[in-house]
Amino acid sequence: MKIRSFCLMVLFFIAVFFPLSSMETKISMELWNRYTTELNGSTVEESEFALKRGYLRLEPQFTDNIKGRFNIDLFSDDDGLDGAGLKLKYAYIDFSKIIIPEAKFTFGLMKNYFATIYDWDYTTIQKALEDKEKVIASTDYGMGIYGYIPNGFGEYSLQIINGEGYKKTGGDIDINPAFIGNLRIIPFAGFTIGGSAYYTKSGLLNKDELLDTTLNDTTTLSYAIVTKVAFGPFYIWGEYLSKNIDGDNAMGYMIMPVLQLGRIMPIDIDIIARYDSWDKNTESTSIDDSHQRITAGFNVNILRDAKNKPLLFLQTNWERTMYEDAAKDPKDIVMIQLRWKVSHKIK
């Protein structure tokens, strides 16, 4: 009932309010129709067609320097009413060029500008490494500033957020905020290097919290180093990722090369490979808790928009996860996904 009521409210809002408004508003939608088959050893554990993501997005342009964004994420869900689930994904306002010409101030449910998660475009169907391994959520409630370094030499951001991610509210949020800093530098065309840091600590705002024996006294520090090299139709992403909670350190890395055949041939296909490695606790040698993930696939770009961005495209990925624990069989996942987008501007 809640999902139906919310969707009806959103549709009523679009149909009634925005046609009467004088400001320009962009309405867009993106759908991910996916088939997934999962094998554990020789045993088929999953075989299903599903809607893995259904974005509905409103982007009102109040003035040249004030813009909003609101996203809901609808998806197939066993636990949801009539097989459907719903999440709030974005709800923020951007204020541009207030103090710094090439910067914007954001308030609300916003991107976490950390490592690759904030501009991850799902070239592979799998999530960014820090999202997949639950180092940080893709969005969170908070505020921050994001800006460009003059002359195209890079970008930077600083944020204060709840720290628990977009799925947690109310009593699931502690009183201690988290801080994120991000910097990327482009010293010359085709090469990008940068890093991010995330920090939160118990008792940061209330020292009495540390006296409560029912709470954990924890300090979390995560950081990442990313690099991208691009030349001609080829580019490669590299990332090193670490998460430390009171001395317990998790560490991993990702390498992802992509060949864009559409830039050299009359066939618009991207060939993708990816390798992930993740160790949940680098300090422990007695527990086999690391794994590696290999992904191979291709994207067929069927239609592009006026800005040459993919509008309708087919993604095919084979993914194998191998475990340090010899008792676990490798897990294979094959995913075939059709992604499509629509958008329209109204006044």
ChimeraX attribute file (.defattr): number of C-alpha atoms within 10 A of each C-alpha:
attribute: neighborCount
match mode: 1-to-1
recipient: residues
	/A:1	9
	/A:2	10
	/A:3	16
	/A:4	13
	/A:5	9
	/A:6	13
	/A:7	15
	/A:8	12
	/A:9	12
	/A:10	14
	/A:11	11
	/A:12	12
	/A:13	12
	/A:14	15
	/A:15	11
	/A:16	10
	/A:17	10
	/A:18	19
	/A:19	14
	/A:20	11
	/A:21	12
	/A:22	11
	/A:23	13
	/A:24	17
	/A:25	22
	/A:26	16
	/A:27	19
	/A:28	16
	/A:29	17
	/A:30	18
	/A:31	21
	/A:32	21
	/A:33	19
	/A:34	20
	/A:35	17
	/A:36	15
	/A:37	16
	/A:38	19
	/A:39	17
	/A:40	16
	/A:41	12
	/A:42	11
	/A:43	9
	/A:44	13
	/A:45	12
	/A:46	11
	/A:47	14
	/A:48	10
	/A:49	14
	/A:50	16
	/A:51	17
	/A:52	17
	/A:53	19
	/A:54	21
	/A:55	20
	/A:56	19
	/A:57	20
	/A:58	23
	/A:59	19
	/A:60	22
	/A:61	19
	/A:62	14
	/A:63	11
	/A:64	9
	/A:65	12
	/A:66	17
	/A:67	18
	/A:68	19
	/A:69	21
	/A:70	19
	/A:71	20
	/A:72	21
	/A:73	19
	/A:74	20
	/A:75	21
	/A:76	19
	/A:77	15
	/A:78	10
	/A:79	9
	/A:80	14
	/A:81	14
	/A:82	12
	/A:83	11
	/A:84	15
	/A:85	17
	/A:86	21
	/A:87	14
	/A:88	15
	/A:89	22
	/A:90	22
	/A:91	21
	/A:92	19
	/A:93	23
	/A:94	22
	/A:95	18
	/A:96	21
	/A:97	15
	/A:98	12
	/A:99	10
	/A:100	13
	/A:101	11
	/A:102	14
	/A:103	20
	/A:104	21
	/A:105	21
	/A:106	22
	/A:107	19
	/A:108	20
	/A:109	23
	/A:110	26
	/A:111	24
	/A:112	30
	/A:113	25
	/A:114	28
	/A:115	29
	/A:116	24
	/A:117	21
	/A:118	15
	/A:119	13
	/A:120	13
	/A:121	11
	/A:122	11
	/A:123	18
	/A:124	23
	/A:125	20
	/A:126	14
	/A:127	15
	/A:128	23
	/A:129	23
	/A:130	26
	/A:131	14
	/A:132	12
	/A:133	15
	/A:134	11
	/A:135	17
	/A:136	21
	/A:137	20
	/A:138	23
	/A:139	24
	/A:140	24
	/A:141	24
	/A:142	21
	/A:143	21
	/A:144	22
	/A:145	20
	/A:146	21
	/A:147	19
	/A:148	19
	/A:149	15
	/A:150	10
	/A:151	7
	/A:152	12
	/A:153	14
	/A:154	18
	/A:155	18
	/A:156	19
	/A:157	21
	/A:158	20
	/A:159	24
	/A:160	20
	/A:161	23
	/A:162	20
	/A:163	25
	/A:164	18
	/A:165	17
	/A:166	19
	/A:167	13
	/A:168	13
	/A:169	12
	/A:170	6
	/A:171	7
	/A:172	9
	/A:173	13
	/A:174	12
	/A:175	15
	/A:176	16
	/A:177	19
	/A:178	19
	/A:179	19
	/A:180	21
	/A:181	22
	/A:182	22
	/A:183	23
	/A:184	21
	/A:185	18
	/A:186	18
	/A:187	12
	/A:188	10
	/A:189	11
	/A:190	12
	/A:191	15
	/A:192	18
	/A:193	18
	/A:194	20
	/A:195	21
	/A:196	22
	/A:197	20
	/A:198	24
	/A:199	18
	/A:200	20
	/A:201	17
	/A:202	19
	/A:203	17
	/A:204	15
	/A:205	11
	/A:206	10
	/A:207	10
	/A:208	9
	/A:209	16
	/A:210	15
	/A:211	11
	/A:212	10
	/A:213	8
	/A:214	8
	/A:215	10
	/A:216	12
	/A:217	14
	/A:218	14
	/A:219	15
	/A:220	17
	/A:221	19
	/A:222	22
	/A:223	22
	/A:224	22
	/A:225	21
	/A:226	22
	/A:227	20
	/A:228	18
	/A:229	15
	/A:230	15
	/A:231	10
	/A:232	10
	/A:233	13
	/A:234	15
	/A:235	16
	/A:236	18
	/A:237	18
	/A:238	18
	/A:239	23
	/A:240	19
	/A:241	22
	/A:242	20
	/A:243	25
	/A:244	17
	/A:245	14
	/A:246	12
	/A:247	13
	/A:248	13
	/A:249	18
	/A:250	20
	/A:251	19
	/A:252	22
	/A:253	20
	/A:254	21
	/A:255	18
	/A:256	20
	/A:257	17
	/A:258	20
	/A:259	18
	/A:260	19
	/A:261	15
	/A:262	14
	/A:263	14
	/A:264	11
	/A:265	9
	/A:266	8
	/A:267	13
	/A:268	17
	/A:269	20
	/A:270	20
	/A:271	17
	/A:272	20
	/A:273	20
	/A:274	20
	/A:275	18
	/A:276	18
	/A:277	19
	/A:278	21
	/A:279	20
	/A:280	19
	/A:281	18
	/A:282	15
	/A:283	12
	/A:284	12
	/A:285	8
	/A:286	6
	/A:287	12
	/A:288	15
	/A:289	15
	/A:290	18
	/A:291	17
	/A:292	18
	/A:293	18
	/A:294	18
	/A:295	21
	/A:296	17
	/A:297	21
	/A:298	21
	/A:299	22
	/A:300	18
	/A:301	19
	/A:302	14
	/A:303	13
	/A:304	13
	/A:305	11
	/A:306	7
	/A:307	7
	/A:308	8
	/A:309	10
	/A:310	16
	/A:311	18
	/A:312	18
	/A:313	18
	/A:314	18
	/A:315	22
	/A:316	20
	/A:317	21
	/A:318	18
	/A:319	21
	/A:320	19
	/A:321	18
	/A:322	17
	/A:323	17
	/A:324	15
	/A:325	12
	/A:326	9
	/A:327	8
	/A:328	11
	/A:329	15
	/A:330	18
	/A:331	19
	/A:332	20
	/A:333	19
	/A:334	18
	/A:335	20
	/A:336	21
	/A:337	22
	/A:338	17
	/A:339	19
	/A:340	18
	/A:341	16
	/A:342	13
	/A:343	13
	/A:344	9
	/A:345	12
	/A:346	14
	/A:347	13
